[in-house]
Amino acid sequence: MTSVLQGLTFGDLWRVMAPELVLTAAGFLLMLLDAVLPARVKRLGLSSGIAAVSLVAAGALAAARFGESGSLGQGSYVLDEYAVVFKILFAGITLLIVLLSADYHRHVELPKGEYTYLLLFGTVGAMVMASSLDLITLFVGLELLSVSSYILAGLRRSSKSAEGAMKYLVIGAIASACILFGMSYVYGLTGTTNLGEAGFILAQIWDAYRGIILIGLVLMLAGFSVKIAAVPFHMWAPDAYEGAPTPITAFLAAASKAAGFAMLVRVFLYAFSLHFPEWGGLWIAIAALTMVVGNLLAIVQRNAKRMLAYSSVGQAGYLLVPFADLTRAYHGGNVFQSMSAMYFYLAAYALMSIGAFAVLTVVTRHADSEDIDAFAGLYRREPRLAAAMGVFLLGMAGMPVTSGFVGKFLIALGAINTGYYWLAALIFLTSVMAFAYYFGILRRMFFQEPYGGGEPWKMSPAVAVVVFLSLAGTIGLGVAPGLVMHGLSGLHWFGQ
Amino acid sequence: MAPVGSFLALAAVLFCIGLYGALTKRNIIIVLLSVELMLNAANLNLAAFARMGIAPGIAGQIFGLFSMTVAAAEVAVGLAILIALYRNRNSTDVRDMDLMKW
């Protein structure tokens, strides 16, 4: 172990993990300031400012390493394009969440200091999950994100918040235990915690130890399914989402899910991909089930936050489809196309869901209700807000001219290319189902009279910025997807 | 020394007991205890493999140390949330956590 660390300079560390270092430092600084500054200074929004600056810096530092490759500790922590694009995504998501929270804090009583630095630490965890190639660091990154998320979900002083957080924690901890147990088998059979080496050895000993490898694999599959809220392991998601402060709900829906996918792809691609036919069917079944059940259960929801939660469950199903072709395509060399489709949809979905939750914060605050009827007549009260919400919802359903359509189209195309015609058909069918419940909100916003006089609702500048950026991204990626896809298709992803 | 298989069997049994407890027990404290049992079953695996696995090495023990730390953090947060919940409900029974369903 010492030989690994000897000769490791700060320069090496900085080159590979600068974004994580910056965010960790900012997190500790905020912790310190929270302890020493008097309350009247804290009220000025200093913590949001520091967090926002550190996130911009982290995103820029990640982007500056585009195309470079490197590693720490004999390949246990790597810098490759896969890590870079995910770090940029995480920094962007959390930046939007911090902006949204700056407004949210003015209206809802929350411990602001903890809230902000836990967001930063959670983002560091997500980045470690995308960048690490070692079982130990992967697990620690996963837990850093998970434990931060449990606390964040329970920060609101309400009965629902604590209940949602408790359910999230218990199910999340069971999932972590399953992942750890599966990892222990991978380590035991290969004698190494490095994913690349482990995958190489596993491929050789597969036939001799098939049973025990598959037990470990299935345990990890179940654990990761919980983390990305895939059916049948999704039951925690609606409750945790409903109880959490709304910006945190957006964080869970966007960043936590993206991080889960980042780690999932790494682990399964590196460790198990050579024997894809033996386990690929499980992921395909989960993807199909998630699409259908998530969208079906969303139809019956009356609470807008819960409806968006179930819609986010359904989106995990679409995101699993390129993963299913990815592992099959691994033999044919088509891996980059599936990776691009998955990343594109992750980014598109993150923007749309953050935008939708931003609109929801305005509506629930003014109406003092999370019921979908609170959206009634929103067009009369604030046409811009209603129009933006319309774009986000139609985008999530997959309407053309939005990024959601392009993303779903790319995913369906990938499924067709690898021969899963029925999965492509299912994507189309469940999108039609999704229109059913999104139209419920659209109808209320545009065609119903507002309750109680219909006085206009103001949105604050911070929310307006978040909504505008999400809207610009959603429409921009929908009208000119080539801008991003061109860049993505040129990537080497895993740096070989 | 006992063969590695017996340690693995013990770990698997502990894991299953933990999973059963976590899914069926009605007191949330027992549920948290059961989750700890699952995590410790994995630690037992790691330690056994590190000492007498196919390729013994120190990495498994290091992994175990990390996972113990993480488990401690997790249960600390769990108890903190439990206290918040207890203040609201005056109960540690999971059947009382039914504000949100479906």
Interface residues (C-beta under 8 A of the other chain):
Chain A: M1 L135 I136 F139 V140 E143 S146 V147 Y150 I151 G154 S159 K160 A162 E163 G164 A165 M166 K167 L169 V170 A173 I174 S176 A177 C178 L180 F181 M183 S184 Y185 Y187 G188 L189 T190 G191 T192 T193 P238 D239 E242 G243 L297 V300 R306
Chain B: L8 A11 F15 G18 L19 A22 I28 V31 L32 V35 M38 L39 A41 A42 N43 N45 L46 A48 F49 G53 I54 A55 P56 G57 I58 A59 G60 I62 F63 F66 S67 V70 A73 E74 V77 G78 A80 I81 L82 A84 L85 N88 R89 M97 L99 M100 W102
